[in-house]
């Protein structure tokens, strides 16, 4: 959506396909990072965006065993907004779509799903799509696959995927939130279980981490046992956990961490999770996708206007964005291997690892994880950096 908006602002004709009738998908990432807010500032849209209902997270803490640890302090990130904005992703998409629709060369086709690539003489020339009115044949100078970790586009293109592995899956659920609940206690961790809690105003969106492939075992133990495991992680939730009555209220996210060896082929480019599926660690997947979109728009706008986009131009996007994606995944894998995996396998009393204890004792150190989460490696801007 952001790529479409940016290209349309540069005079490029854009068609964005969305297979659903609206953006109301629950259990999606809610974090709008400081670097993304910086892009909205550069677009002149930040003040309007922040008028929408949202929460602002300036500190991140977690409870590990019986100890509270302080993890990140966003007050010193080198951006205009020194906080994570928590907003349902559908609101963010609605906001971007609303501004994009004002541009005459931007076209958003709802309830339209790409089902196959159109290829001529080895070059992708568009997609075949299924819409309410029947089949569509949409042609384009460049087709962008931004359809997530289970991308049909990258599968149709035959692009090789490198699976990096993940020790956990995630169960998404919601529990009512009270005004006096902890404001910054984002993580709840104990031996054999962990939960991340996202403030959505009147309720918590909770991500319960379980061992990879263990969801059926969790179900077999029953809903009552699952409720007690959630209550054990956050005892202060009390009777609110009883709102969970059946498994329809629990959604499984099968965690995948992977990346394409090559993001493009003639006429086709993949970005975001379609190019590099991120772990939920740090909630940075949406930030990486946004940064990919900004870089792609900056690199492709001129060649698209000139009707001259060759494979070398598409490869420039991967060269620009491959390092941030790889570096972020490397940090995520380190956290998965050194923290999450051992926690989920633990059976005895749990103590915070030394590096989290250090972050708690030395407040200035919390600026580093805040910088990694909030800004990341090689943040993008609307105007090309001198070194690009």
ChimeraX attribute file (.defattr): number of C-alpha atoms within 10 A of each C-alpha:
attribute: neighborCount
match mode: 1-to-1
recipient: residues
	/A:1	20
	/A:2	19
	/A:3	24
	/A:4	24
	/A:5	25
	/A:6	22
	/A:7	25
	/A:8	23
	/A:9	17
	/A:10	16
	/A:11	16
	/A:12	20
	/A:13	17
	/A:14	20
	/A:15	18
	/A:16	17
	/A:17	18
	/A:18	18
	/A:19	15
	/A:20	13
	/A:21	10
	/A:22	12
	/A:23	15
	/A:24	14
	/A:25	10
	/A:26	14
	/A:27	19
	/A:28	14
	/A:29	18
	/A:30	23
	/A:31	25
	/A:32	24
	/A:33	25
	/A:34	26
	/A:35	29
	/A:36	28
	/A:37	24
	/A:38	22
	/A:39	19
	/A:40	18
	/A:41	17
	/A:42	13
	/A:43	12
	/A:44	11
	/A:45	16
	/A:46	16
	/A:47	11
	/A:48	11
	/A:49	17
	/A:50	15
	/A:51	8
	/A:52	12
	/A:53	13
	/A:54	19
	/A:55	18
	/A:56	18
	/A:57	21
	/A:58	18
	/A:59	19
	/A:60	20
	/A:61	19
	/A:62	21
	/A:63	21
	/A:64	21
	/A:65	15
	/A:66	13
	/A:67	12
	/A:68	18
	/A:69	20
	/A:70	21
	/A:71	24
	/A:72	24
	/A:73	24
	/A:74	25
	/A:75	17
	/A:76	16
	/A:77	20
	/A:78	14
	/A:79	18
	/A:80	11
	/A:81	22
	/A:82	21
	/A:83	24
	/A:84	25
	/A:85	21
	/A:86	20
	/A:87	22
	/A:88	20
	/A:89	20
	/A:90	17
	/A:91	17
	/A:92	18
	/A:93	15
	/A:94	15
	/A:95	16
	/A:96	18
	/A:97	19
	/A:98	12
	/A:99	13
	/A:100	24
	/A:101	14
	/A:102	12
	/A:103	15
	/A:104	12
	/A:105	18
	/A:106	23
	/A:107	19
	/A:108	16
	/A:109	15
	/A:110	16
	/A:111	16
	/A:112	22
	/A:113	19
	/A:114	22
	/A:115	15
	/A:116	17
	/A:117	24
	/A:118	19
	/A:119	14
	/A:120	9
	/A:121	7
	/A:122	10
	/A:123	16
	/A:124	21
	/A:125	19
	/A:126	22
	/A:127	20
	/A:128	17
	/A:129	19
	/A:130	17
	/A:131	17
	/A:132	10
	/A:133	8
	/A:134	8
	/A:135	14
	/A:136	16
	/A:137	13
	/A:138	15
	/A:139	15
	/A:140	16
	/A:141	16
	/A:142	21
	/A:143	22
	/A:144	20
	/A:145	22
	/A:146	23
	/A:147	19
	/A:148	18
	/A:149	19
	/A:150	12
	/A:151	16
	/A:152	18
	/A:153	24
	/A:154	27
	/A:155	14
	/A:156	12
	/A:157	19
	/A:158	10
	/A:159	17
	/A:160	13
	/A:161	17
	/A:162	12
	/A:163	13
	/A:164	15
	/A:165	14
	/A:166	20
	/A:167	19
	/A:168	23
	/A:169	22
	/A:170	23
	/A:171	19
	/A:172	21
	/A:173	20
	/A:174	20
	/A:175	17
	/A:176	15
	/A:177	17
	/A:178	13
	/A:179	9
	/A:180	6
	/A:181	12
	/A:182	12
	/A:183	16
	/A:184	17
	/A:185	19
	/A:186	19
	/A:187	23
	/A:188	22
	/A:189	27
	/A:190	23
	/A:191	18
	/A:192	20
	/A:193	21
	/A:194	23
	/A:195	23
	/A:196	19
	/A:197	22
	/A:198	24
	/A:199	24
	/A:200	18
	/A:201	16
	/A:202	11
	/A:203	15
	/A:204	18
	/A:205	23
	/A:206	22
	/A:207	24
	/A:208	24
	/A:209	23
	/A:210	23
	/A:211	19
	/A:212	16
	/A:213	13
	/A:214	11
	/A:215	15
	/A:216	8
	/A:217	9
	/A:218	14
	/A:219	13
	/A:220	10
	/A:221	10
	/A:222	12
	/A:223	16
	/A:224	13
	/A:225	13
	/A:226	17
	/A:227	17
	/A:228	15
	/A:229	17
	/A:230	19
	/A:231	17
	/A:232	16
	/A:233	21
	/A:234	19
	/A:235	12
	/A:236	12
	/A:237	17
	/A:238	12
	/A:239	10
	/A:240	15
	/A:241	20
	/A:242	14
	/A:243	12
	/A:244	17
	/A:245	12
	/A:246	10
	/A:247	13
	/A:248	8
	/A:249	12
	/A:250	18
	/A:251	14
	/A:252	15
	/A:253	16
	/A:254	13
	/A:255	20
	/A:256	21
	/A:257	19
	/A:258	22
	/A:259	24
	/A:260	20
	/A:261	14
	/A:262	15
	/A:263	24
	/A:264	24
	/A:265	19
	/A:266	21
	/A:267	20
	/A:268	24
	/A:269	26
	/A:270	29
	/A:271	28
	/A:272	25
	/A:273	26
	/A:274	27
	/A:275	30
	/A:276	28
	/A:277	26
	/A:278	29
	/A:279	24
	/A:280	19
	/A:281	17
	/A:282	17
	/A:283	17
	/A:284	24
	/A:285	21
	/A:286	21
	/A:287	22
	/A:288	28
	/A:289	25
	/A:290	24
	/A:291	28
	/A:292	27
	/A:293	25
	/A:294	23
	/A:295	22
	/A:296	25
	/A:297	23
	/A:298	20
	/A:299	18
	/A:300	20
	/A:301	19
	/A:302	16
	/A:303	13
	/A:304	19
	/A:305	14
	/A:306	10
	/A:307	11
	/A:308	11
	/A:309	18
	/A:310	16
	/A:311	14
	/A:312	11
	/A:313	15
	/A:314	22
	/A:315	17
	/A:316	16
	/A:317	24
	/A:318	22
	/A:319	11
	/A:320	17
	/A:321	24
	/A:322	19
	/A:323	13
	/A:324	18
	/A:325	25
	/A:326	16
	/A:327	13
	/A:328	22
	/A:329	23
	/A:330	13
	/A:331	14
	/A:332	20
	/A:333	21
	/A:334	12
	/A:335	14
	/A:336	19
	/A:337	14
	/A:338	12
	/A:339	13
	/A:340	24
	/A:341	18
	/A:342	15
	/A:343	25
	/A:344	20
	/A:345	14
	/A:346	14
	/A:347	12
	/A:348	10
	/A:349	10
	/A:350	17
	/A:351	16
	/A:352	20
	/A:353	11
	/A:354	9
	/A:355	10
	/A:356	17
	/A:357	16
	/A:358	16
	/A:359	19
	/A:360	18
	/A:361	13
	/A:362	11
	/A:363	13
	/A:364	12
	/A:365	15
	/A:366	23
	/A:367	19
	/A:368	17
	/A:369	18
	/A:370	26
	/A:371	21
	/A:372	16
	/A:373	23
	/A:374	32
	/A:375	24
	/A:376	22
	/A:377	18
	/A:378	12
	/A:379	20
	/A:380	24
	/A:381	17
	/A:382	16
	/A:383	10
	/A:384	12
	/A:385	8
	/A:386	5
	/A:387	4
	/A:388	7
